[in-house]
Amino acid sequence: MDQQSMGTEVLCQVGIVVRDIERAIDAYSEVLGMPKPEIVLTDEPDVAKTTYMGERTDARAKLAFFDVGQVQLELIEPVGGPSTWQAFLDESGEGVHHLAFTVQGTDEVVAFLESKDIDVVQQGQYEGGMYTYLDAESTLGVVLELLENF
């Protein structure tokens, strides 16, 4: 059966790349009137099995999450090796990096998006699932992230 869509219409997250996550947390907490979230570090490369542009990478990131209604704001400070986060920061500075959707059947969704010339740039695993970033900049003006929980 041919995949005719991403299989979801529900946006779950907006990812924002920042240079200094502590400073960004302070600013977002103050403006949103929300408590400061904890900072988490992504898994080590051997656990996350992170690839960037088809190659293994030591990329990691500091993350902080604000739950704002049905959407989560994710602050991302890149650390370590080459990544979509670091490339975005180097090329564009701080700002909105991606829109994330929870999906089932990442491979099928990736095949559908690749048929629209939206290609995978980075993938990795986290406890309980995996993420996939796809370059939709020329089509949508933003990176798409697929989150699949196992």
C-alpha contacts under 8 A as a table, 3 or more apart, distances in Angstrom:
res1	aa1	res2	aa2	distance
3	Q	6	M	7.56
3	Q	108	E	6.60
3	Q	109	V	7.05
3	Q	111	A	7.91
3	Q	112	F	5.79
4	Q	7	G	7.93
4	Q	112	F	6.90
5	S	8	T	7.65
5	S	109	V	7.39
5	S	112	F	6.75
6	M	9	E	7.77
6	M	103	V	7.50
6	M	109	V	5.30
6	M	112	F	7.08
6	M	113	L	7.50
7	G	103	V	6.78
7	G	104	Q	7.75
7	G	109	V	7.38
8	T	101	F	7.17
8	T	102	T	7.39
8	T	103	V	6.62
9	E	101	F	7.80
10	V	101	F	6.34
10	V	102	T	7.62
11	L	71	V	6.80
11	L	99	L	7.01
11	L	100	A	6.05
11	L	101	F	5.11
11	L	102	T	7.71
12	C	70	Q	6.63
12	C	71	V	4.78
12	C	72	Q	6.14
12	C	99	L	7.83
12	C	100	A	5.76
12	C	101	F	5.45
12	C	102	T	6.80
13	Q	71	V	5.13
13	Q	72	Q	4.51
13	Q	73	L	5.81
13	Q	74	E	6.87
13	Q	99	L	5.88
13	Q	100	A	4.85
13	Q	101	F	6.95
14	V	71	V	7.21
14	V	72	Q	6.31
14	V	73	L	5.10
14	V	74	E	6.13
14	V	96	V	7.11
14	V	97	H	7.68
14	V	98	H	5.85
14	V	99	L	4.81
14	V	100	A	6.24
15	G	73	L	6.04
15	G	74	E	4.67
15	G	75	L	6.09
15	G	76	I	7.03
15	G	96	V	5.89
15	G	97	H	5.42
15	G	98	H	4.98
15	G	99	L	6.36
15	G	100	A	7.58
16	I	73	L	7.33
16	I	74	E	6.02
16	I	75	L	4.99
16	I	76	I	6.02
16	I	94	E	7.23
16	I	95	G	5.29
16	I	96	V	4.38
16	I	97	H	5.29
16	I	98	H	7.16
17	V	75	L	5.97
17	V	76	I	4.71
17	V	77	E	5.99
17	V	78	P	7.71
17	V	85	W	6.46
17	V	88	F	7.62
17	V	89	L	6.68
17	V	93	G	7.98
17	V	94	E	5.35
17	V	95	G	5.55
17	V	96	V	6.45
17	V	97	H	6.03
18	V	21	I	6.13
18	V	24	A	6.94
18	V	75	L	6.65
18	V	76	I	5.84
18	V	77	E	5.21
18	V	78	P	7.94
18	V	89	L	7.37
18	V	93	G	7.80
18	V	94	E	4.94
18	V	95	G	6.91
19	R	77	E	5.73
19	R	78	P	7.69
19	R	89	L	7.55
19	R	94	E	6.73
20	D	23	R	5.51
20	D	24	A	6.26
20	D	77	E	6.40
21	I	24	A	4.92
21	I	25	I	5.95
21	I	62	K	7.24
21	I	63	L	7.66
21	I	64	A	7.70
21	I	75	L	6.85
21	I	76	I	6.94
21	I	77	E	5.75
22	E	25	I	5.16
22	E	26	D	6.33
23	R	26	D	5.18
23	R	27	A	6.34
24	A	27	A	5.10
24	A	28	Y	6.08
24	A	75	L	7.61
25	I	28	Y	5.24
25	I	29	S	5.84
25	I	36	K	6.32
25	I	37	P	7.49
25	I	64	A	7.55
25	I	75	L	7.83
26	D	29	S	5.25
26	D	30	E	6.13
26	D	36	K	7.08
27	A	30	E	5.25
27	A	31	V	6.15
28	Y	31	V	5.17
28	Y	32	L	5.72
28	Y	33	G	7.90
28	Y	34	M	7.84
29	S	32	L	5.33
29	S	33	G	5.46
29	S	34	M	4.88
29	S	35	P	5.88
29	S	36	K	5.68
30	E	33	G	5.17
30	E	34	M	6.94
31	V	34	M	7.98
37	P	64	A	6.00
37	P	65	F	6.26
37	P	66	F	6.72
38	E	64	A	6.14
38	E	65	F	7.87
39	I	62	K	6.33
39	I	63	L	5.53
39	I	64	A	4.96
40	V	62	K	5.64
40	V	63	L	5.19
40	V	64	A	6.45
41	L	60	R	7.12
41	L	61	A	5.80
41	L	62	K	4.56
41	L	63	L	6.16
42	T	48	A	7.78
42	T	60	R	5.54
42	T	61	A	5.54
42	T	62	K	6.50
42	T	63	L	7.36
42	T	126	Y	7.67
43	D	47	V	5.96
43	D	48	A	5.43
43	D	60	R	7.09
43	D	126	Y	6.87
44	E	47	V	5.46
44	E	48	A	5.99
44	E	58	D	7.53
44	E	60	R	7.00
45	P	48	A	4.98
45	P	49	K	5.32
45	P	50	T	5.82
45	P	57	T	6.92
45	P	58	D	5.27
45	P	59	A	6.95
45	P	60	R	7.41
46	D	49	K	5.33
46	D	50	T	7.88
47	V	125	Q	7.40
47	V	126	Y	7.89
48	A	124	G	5.26
48	A	125	Q	4.53
48	A	126	Y	5.96
49	K	56	R	7.17
49	K	123	Q	7.96
49	K	124	G	5.51
49	K	125	Q	6.35
50	T	56	R	5.86
50	T	57	T	5.87
50	T	58	D	7.26
50	T	59	A	7.14
50	T	122	Q	7.18
50	T	123	Q	5.65
50	T	124	G	4.28
50	T	125	Q	7.04
51	T	54	G	5.66
51	T	55	E	5.04
51	T	56	R	4.31
51	T	57	T	5.50
51	T	122	Q	5.43
51	T	123	Q	5.41
51	T	124	G	6.49
52	Y	55	E	5.35
52	Y	56	R	6.35
52	Y	57	T	6.22
52	Y	82	P	7.01
52	Y	83	S	5.79
52	Y	84	T	7.10
52	Y	121	V	5.70
52	Y	122	Q	4.39
52	Y	123	Q	6.84
53	M	120	V	7.52
53	M	121	V	4.91
53	M	122	Q	6.16
54	G	121	V	7.19
54	G	122	Q	7.39
57	T	81	G	5.80
57	T	82	P	6.31
57	T	83	S	7.51
58	D	80	G	5.74
58	D	81	G	4.64
58	D	82	P	7.21
59	A	78	P	7.43
59	A	79	V	6.27
59	A	80	G	4.55
59	A	81	G	4.07
59	A	82	P	5.68
59	A	83	S	5.76
60	R	78	P	6.20
60	R	79	V	5.17
60	R	80	G	5.43
60	R	81	G	7.16
61	A	76	I	6.25
61	A	77	E	5.42
61	A	78	P	4.34
61	A	79	V	5.09
61	A	80	G	7.55
62	K	76	I	5.78
62	K	77	E	5.06
62	K	78	P	6.44
62	K	79	V	7.18
63	L	74	E	6.69
63	L	75	L	5.55
63	L	76	I	4.85
63	L	77	E	6.58
64	A	74	E	5.75
64	A	75	L	5.15
64	A	76	I	6.91
65	F	72	Q	6.47
65	F	73	L	5.66
65	F	74	E	4.65
65	F	75	L	6.38
66	F	72	Q	5.62
66	F	73	L	5.03
66	F	74	E	6.54
67	D	70	Q	7.39
67	D	71	V	6.36
67	D	72	Q	4.57
67	D	73	L	6.42
68	V	71	V	5.55
68	V	72	Q	5.72
68	V	73	L	7.05
69	G	72	Q	7.52
76	I	85	W	7.50
77	E	85	W	7.64
78	P	83	S	7.69
78	P	85	W	5.79
78	P	86	Q	5.65
79	V	86	Q	7.84
82	P	86	Q	6.43
82	P	87	A	7.34
83	S	86	Q	5.25
83	S	87	A	6.17
83	S	122	Q	7.22
84	T	87	A	5.11
84	T	88	F	6.05
84	T	121	V	6.99
84	T	122	Q	6.63
84	T	133	Y	7.99
85	W	88	F	5.20
85	W	89	L	6.25
85	W	97	H	7.54
86	Q	89	L	5.04
86	Q	90	D	6.05
87	A	90	D	5.12
87	A	91	E	6.02
88	F	91	E	5.19
88	F	92	S	5.50
88	F	93	G	6.70
88	F	94	E	7.94
88	F	97	H	7.09
89	L	92	S	5.42
89	L	93	G	4.32
89	L	94	E	5.77
90	D	93	G	5.96
92	S	95	G	7.60
96	V	142	V	7.82
97	H	142	V	6.36
97	H	143	V	6.11
98	H	142	V	5.70
98	H	143	V	4.52
98	H	144	L	5.34
98	H	145	E	6.34
99	L	142	V	7.23
99	L	143	V	6.56
99	L	144	L	5.17
99	L	145	E	6.01
100	A	144	L	5.88
100	A	145	E	4.37
100	A	146	L	5.78
100	A	147	L	6.93
101	F	144	L	7.83
101	F	145	E	6.29
101	F	146	L	5.26
101	F	147	L	6.07
102	T	146	L	5.87
102	T	147	L	4.61
102	T	148	E	5.79
102	T	149	N	7.85
103	V	106	T	6.53
103	V	109	V	7.81
103	V	146	L	6.21
103	V	147	L	5.94
103	V	148	E	5.32
104	Q	148	E	5.86
104	Q	149	N	7.84
105	G	108	E	5.56
105	G	109	V	6.48
105	G	148	E	7.53
106	T	109	V	5.11
106	T	110	V	5.94
106	T	132	T	7.98
106	T	146	L	7.13
106	T	148	E	6.71
107	D	110	V	5.10
107	D	111	A	6.17
108	E	111	A	5.08
108	E	112	F	6.30
109	V	112	F	5.06
109	V	113	L	6.21
110	V	113	L	5.08
110	V	114	E	5.94
110	V	119	D	7.70
110	V	120	V	7.44
111	A	114	E	5.09
111	A	115	S	6.24
112	F	115	S	5.21
112	F	116	K	6.85
113	L	116	K	5.06
113	L	117	D	6.62
113	L	118	I	5.19
113	L	119	D	7.00
114	E	117	D	4.82
114	E	118	I	4.74
114	E	119	D	5.19
114	E	120	V	7.83
115	S	118	I	7.23
118	I	134	L	6.06
118	I	135	D	5.52
118	I	136	A	5.25
118	I	139	T	7.69
119	D	134	L	5.18
119	D	135	D	5.55
119	D	136	A	7.53
120	V	123	Q	7.58
120	V	132	T	6.88
120	V	133	Y	5.82
120	V	134	L	4.23
120	V	135	D	6.36
121	V	132	T	7.78
121	V	133	Y	5.72
121	V	134	L	5.43
121	V	135	D	6.29
122	Q	132	T	5.89
122	Q	133	Y	5.12
122	Q	134	L	7.13
123	Q	130	M	7.39
123	Q	131	Y	5.64
123	Q	132	T	4.42
123	Q	133	Y	6.24
124	G	130	M	5.70
124	G	131	Y	5.51
124	G	132	T	6.73
125	Q	129	G	5.87
125	Q	130	M	4.08
125	Q	131	Y	6.14
126	Y	129	G	5.36
126	Y	130	M	5.66
126	Y	131	Y	7.71
128	G	149	N	5.65
128	G	150	F	5.47
129	G	147	L	7.32
129	G	148	E	5.48
129	G	149	N	4.09
129	G	150	F	5.09
130	M	147	L	6.02
130	M	148	E	5.44
130	M	149	N	6.55
131	Y	145	E	6.71
131	Y	146	L	5.57
131	Y	147	L	4.70
131	Y	148	E	6.43
132	T	145	E	5.47
132	T	146	L	5.07
132	T	147	L	6.72
133	Y	143	V	6.60
133	Y	144	L	5.67
133	Y	145	E	4.46
133	Y	146	L	6.50
134	L	143	V	5.73
134	L	144	L	5.19
134	L	145	E	6.31
135	D	138	S	7.80
135	D	142	V	7.26
135	D	143	V	4.95
135	D	144	L	6.63
136	A	139	T	5.21
136	A	140	L	5.36
136	A	141	G	6.29
136	A	142	V	5.56
136	A	143	V	5.03
136	A	144	L	6.28
137	E	140	L	5.42
137	E	141	G	3.96
137	E	142	V	4.55
137	E	143	V	5.85
138	S	141	G	5.72
138	S	142	V	7.95
140	L	143	V	7.87
